Amino acid sequence: MKTSNYFFCIVCVLFFLGFISCNEEADLVPGISQPEVSTDAPLKSIANLTIETGMTLAQMNAVIAAASSGQTVYVQPGTYTITGKLTMKNGITLRPVSGTPVFDATANTSQLLEMAYTSNISNCEIIGIAFYNIRYKVTDASNVIFNNCTFDYGVRKAGTDKKYLSDAYIHFLRVNQGEIKYCTFSRRVNKSGRGIYNTGSTGIQITNNTFGNGGSTGYFVTAINDNSTDTYISANTIQRNVSWVNAAETDHGIYTHSFYNMQIVGNNISGWPASEVGGSVKARNGDGLTISNNTFNNSGVMLYTYTHDTQEYLMNVLVSGNTINLAGPPANNIYNGIGYWRNTTSGSEYSIRIENNILPNGTIKADFSSLVASDFNANGGGVFNNDKGAMYLKSGINNSGNY
């Protein structure tokens, strides 16, 4: 009996193993569909929402596509070759696992590689990534944040000059609320351009960024162009290469026009010449502007009203508490300190107040013939308590305490 039972058990085991073997072979029978395994489908990374070192752009986009609003996509350290648009989805965060990953489009040698987004980048935050020769153009989105990112090695399109506005690393167009903060922007020799261009937007904050080092990374046309509403530009360090003289590619440190309620506060700007193409800040044709507590080196503030804007006025301007360091001696022009001028008799100025600025080698000038002193003085306008080198004001402009 014992021998018979033992033999029976062996037969059962062999039958079971044979059954399993037959089923495994059946899975490989031609004509029966097999599950596809794609090398471009990083399943584990998709599940973990992690872009892994060495991934292609398609693989990176597959990871991002798997994320839902409110989730974070992580990026491992490394350099990633970028040949096209990086997919974004409303409400996601893109940030490193550690270090600073590099998204590199320098193989595109003709110009900046542009990534254009609309609402698909709304409510997104991009943190701590370096972008080489990449330009973000964001249109009609909201709540977009770039935080602690690096923008470098931008290529200038051949045959262009300062009138070419698609040379900015970040271009916000009609964006409603957004931040660009703690980022670093560089422009290199023969590859000049802008840092940020913000137009038609509302409620953008541009704070604590660094533009150039005054030398090898300081070849800026303009650091910040802004033609928007309720923009706050504060605590940025902007250092153009002061020895680089190229009028065709020079267009002011911060340049704003057609603005409403703009604040330029606590920035440090250097390297733009005290000339028509220079100026640390140029502001024209707008309503509501505060320029306060900044340090400007090499050039100062130029205020204008031009004929070719629909807003032929400059209104409610305060220039206060700035330090302007100029080589001197003071010159009788609007470029060497703080100046106001308009090129139209049909335009107007209203309530321009210049007070408590320090520019001992500079000039305060507002004395052109068509200026209306009573409009300049309106609502507290005038020139008060400035430490200046020289002053040229039209008769009737309120002034006192200047020394």
C-alpha positions, 0 to 999 in steps of 0.5 A: 500500500505504501509503495502504491501511494508513493507512486500515485503521488509522483504521477500527480506531481508530474501531471501538474508540472506538465499542465503548467508547461503546456500552458506556458507554451500555449502563451507563445503559440503564433496567432495569440496576441502578446502584451507589448513591451515598449522601450519608450514606455517607462512604466515604473517611472510613470507610476512614480511620476519620475523623469529618469536620467537618460530619458528621451523627450518622448519618455519625459512627456509620457511621465508628465502625461500621467500626472494629474492636477496637484501632483508633482513630477520629479526629475533626476539629475542629469542632462536631457537633450531637448529637441521639441516641446516639453508637454505640460498639464494644468496644475502640475509641479515639475521639480528636481529629485536633487541637484539641478537637472539640465534641459539642453537645446543647444543643438538648435544653433539657429535660435532659441527653441521656443516652447509655446503654451496656453492654459495647459501650463496654468497653475503650474510651478517649475522649480530648480531646472536649468534650461539651455537655449530654451524660450517659454512663451506663455499665452492666456494662462494663469498662475504660472510660476518659475522658481529658482530656474536657470536660463542660459546659452540662448542663441540670437537669431541671425540678422536681428537687433533690439527690435526683435522681441522673440529673444526673451527666455520667458515671454508672458502674454496676457497671463493672469497672475504669475511669478518669476522668482529666484531665477538666473538669466545669462546672455553670452557674447554674440548671443545677446537678448532679453531675459523677461518680456511681459505684455498685456498681463495682470498681477505678475511678480518678478522678484529676486532674480539675477540677470548677468554677472557684469562680464561673461554672462552680461550681454543683455539687450534688456533684462525686463520688458514690461507692458502690463498691469499691476506688475511688481518688479523687486529685489532683482540684481541686473548686471550688464557687461558695461564694456560692451558697446553695441547700440543696435543691441542695447535697449535699457535695463528695465523698459516699460510702456503702456503700463498701469500701476507698476512698481519697480522697487529695491533693484540693483541695476548696472551696465547700461550707458547714460545715453538714448539707448541706455538707462537703467530704467526707461518708462513711457506712456502709462499711468501709475508708476513707482520707482523707489529705493533702487540702486542704479549704476552707470545710468539712471531713470528716463521718463517719456511720453511718445506720440505713437502710443494710444496712451499719449500721457505719463501720469501719477509717477513717483521716483523716490529714494533711489541712489544713482551712481554716475561717473559725472560731471553732471550733464545737461541732458535727460540721460545722466540722472533723472529726466522727463521729456515728451516729443508731442504737443498733443500729449500730456503729463500729470503728477510727476514727483521726484524726491529724496534721490541721491545722485551727486554726479547726476542731473534732474532735468524737465525743462522742455518747452511744451511741458505744462508745469501745473500738470506736472505739479498736480496731486503733489507732483514736483521735485523735492529734497534730492542730492543732485549734481545739477538741476534744470526745471521749467519755470513753475515746477514745484521744487524745494529742499534740493541740494 
